[in-house]
Amino acid sequence: MNDVIDTIDRDGITVNILIDMFDHECPLEWSEGAVIFATFERESILTDMHPFDDPAEALQWSKDNKWLCMPLFKYEHGLVQYATSGFSCPWDSWQAGYILVNPAECPDPAKYAASVCESVTDWCNGSVYCYEVTYSDGETGDTLGGIYGYEYAQQEAEKALRHACDTAHQQDNDRMAALMAACPVGRRATYAGYA
């Protein structure tokens, strides 16, 4: 089992957040037709994920196809970070290429480009998580993996916990209603805990 990196619990229900150890695909593979991450770095897997031989070709293609073209910056010092605006460190950051965004596919191309940079950053750094819901009786409930970014994993885990708690409360209410319906009228207060 993977190591639990965070736990939230409520009403006897626990949600564990874990590093997702499966080999997940790069987020750029989901964005086909919407974005092209045109990096021109040596020894980078991302360099193989676009059709261009050089930056001039990417710029020309973007112009010919009416795609928004923004500079793509990279900061690397232990981990990596991609962004559409530069970083303040001149030693560990540089322009790595361009990010091309299809405005027909994205209502807010700049915001979409920033989101893609964030997802690619998470993927490159192994910041991909999963959660699992466990009930007080040890039964495992919902699980979800392939969540890119720790903050997003926390949000999804909180949603899962709320859903599990709501479901458990509804099941308790349904059981109580069934019990009450099956009880003679004079004994209902006792079964409901009022006696």
Sequence and secondary structure as in RCSB ss.txt:
>XXXX:A:sequence
MNDVIDTIDRDGITVNILIDMFDHECPLEWSEGAVIFATFERESILTDMHPFDDPAEALQWSKDNKWLCMPLFKY
EHGLVQYATSGFSCPWDSWQAGYILVNPAECPDPAKYAASVCESVTDWCNGSVYCYEVTYSDGETGDTLGGIYGY
EYAQQEAEKALRHACDTAHQQDNDRMAALMAACPVGRRATYAGYA
>XXXX:A:secstr
   EEEEEEETTEEEEEEE  S    GGGT TTTEEEEE  TT GGGGGSS SSHHHHHHHHHHHT EEEEEEEE
ESSSEEEESS  S TTTEEEEEEEEE TTT SSHHHHHHHHHHHHHHHHTT EEEEEEEETTS EEEEEEEEESH
HHHHHHHHHHHHHHHHHHHHHHHHHHHHHHHHS GGGHHHHTT  
